[in-house]
Amino acid sequence: MNRRVAWGMAALGIALASPVAAQVLIRVGEPGRSTYSELHEGLRPGTPAADSALVVLRETRPGPLWRRVRAALQGSVPWNDAPLALTRLAELRSPAYADSAARLAGEIEAGKVSGPPGENPADLLAPLRAVQLERARKVRGDIAVLRELLASVPEGSYGVGDAWVLGRLGRAASDSLRARFLDADEMELKVRYLTLLGFSEDTSAIPLLARVYAAPDSFGVPARYGSRASDALLWIGTRSSLEALLRARERARANASYADPALARGGYGFLENDSSAVISRTGRWLTEWVKALK
């Protein structure tokens, strides 16, 4: 199954000063790219979790996807099926369901929608936004949507759904984000643009991302945000991006880029924690992926 899916269950903060914990990116079974999931621990193709996700990712009809969203709100299917189904629905760009997404978003914002116990319907606002934006790409064109999304970044008036669509706009979006990252004078803006690059699979961004990870201070990025660059390289997920991450990690170690004890967590240093994140998100060590990918 050659499918990439991402959805947001919370809006990106204006300053993007903390990890976007509710952002979920999934890729399973795509030739030439690593598995990736921020929802499942060590997701591997062929497991029940992967099979369940692929049922949604393989669906080509908008109707069953919308019914799955409604079923999740009623508690009759797993809650995570809702944002996953909405993201797949966004890819299909159905005009009817773009209207339905807008109505449901309005009802959620008005407090008229309830979810199963312990779940918040507001979690669905980001993927509902993505459904509408993907339809806008079809109607208004990529250039218009790209301009709109880029204009929202300095003010911070965007969310994870916007970021997901921005990542799908390809090389034009990636080039724009990289140029803005390099030109930005404010650290806050640099972190925003770097984080948004983490939604793109554009391989031309690999050299810059590797340099940022190896020496974030040289780009005006505090070391604590260096993981944004490694996340981006992991999401690209090709052999070349993972090799670049390995080399960048060695340069960072040699340069003591993350040696500050304040960056340690759980008794482990920054680089050790960042390395273990690869296992939880991809199911394998970087070296194993480099050997497995062509």
Secondary structure as GFF3:
##gff-version 3
##sequence-region A 1 294
A	DSSP	beta_strand	4	8	.	.	.	ID=ss1
A	DSSP	beta_strand	23	27	.	.	.	ID=ss2
A	DSSP	beta_strand	36	37	.	.	.	ID=ss3
A	DSSP	alpha_helix	48	57	.	.	.	ID=ss4
A	DSSP	alpha_helix	62	74	.	.	.	ID=ss5
A	DSSP	alpha_helix	81	92	.	.	.	ID=ss6
A	DSSP	alpha_helix	95	109	.	.	.	ID=ss7
A	DSSP	three_ten_helix	121	124	.	.	.	ID=ss8
A	DSSP	alpha_helix	125	140	.	.	.	ID=ss9
A	DSSP	alpha_helix	142	152	.	.	.	ID=ss10
A	DSSP	alpha_helix	160	167	.	.	.	ID=ss11
A	DSSP	alpha_helix	170	183	.	.	.	ID=ss12
A	DSSP	alpha_helix	187	197	.	.	.	ID=ss13
A	DSSP	three_ten_helix	203	205	.	.	.	ID=ss14
A	DSSP	alpha_helix	206	214	.	.	.	ID=ss15
A	DSSP	three_ten_helix	216	219	.	.	.	ID=ss16
A	DSSP	three_ten_helix	223	225	.	.	.	ID=ss17
A	DSSP	alpha_helix	226	236	.	.	.	ID=ss18
A	DSSP	alpha_helix	239	255	.	.	.	ID=ss19
A	DSSP	three_ten_helix	261	263	.	.	.	ID=ss20
A	DSSP	alpha_helix	270	282	.	.	.	ID=ss21
A	DSSP	alpha_helix	286	292	.	.	.	ID=ss22
###
